[in-house]
Amino acid sequence: MAGQRYIKKPIFGREGAGIAIVEPDGATSYEAEECDDCDLIYQQFVPSVDVQQETDNGEAIGKYTYSCFVINGKASETFVRLQPGEITGVEAYFVPVLDEI
């Protein structure tokens, strides 16, 4: 991924722990606490657009993160979070999602 902006993160993680954003020159622009003895995955960084979302505390501006839990090879749950920065952390809101089957 040399020459590209990418994310380095632990395979099993949550709330932004252990995540780093690596810039094309190799410098780190965001880095959470290290995760000792974690297997890592690397993925291309794809920027998200800012959105407005109504919350219990009024309007919030942030970026959506879409996630899906997979159990025994099958999608089991879908959820969306809204966070103010580029990495979803503990400050993110859960956004209601309706899945129709």
C-alpha positions, 0 to 999 in steps of 0.5 A: 500500500506504499504511496496510498493512505491506508488504515492499519487495525487489529482483526478483533477490535472495537471503539477505535482501539489499535487503529492507525491512519498511515499517510502516503509518505508513511507518516501516521496522522492518527494513532490510537493506543497500541494493541500488543500481540494483535494480528493486523489487517490493512485496508485502503482508506476511503474518506466519508462525507460529513452528514447531519443526523438528528440525535437526542442532543440535537443535530450532530455532524459526522461520518457514518460507519456501516458494520455487519456482524457475521456468525458462522459465515452468515450476516446476523446484524447490521448497524450504523454509527455516526462519529465526529472524526475519521475513526469511530470511537467511544463518542460515536452515536448508534443510528437506528437501522431498519432491515427488511427481509 
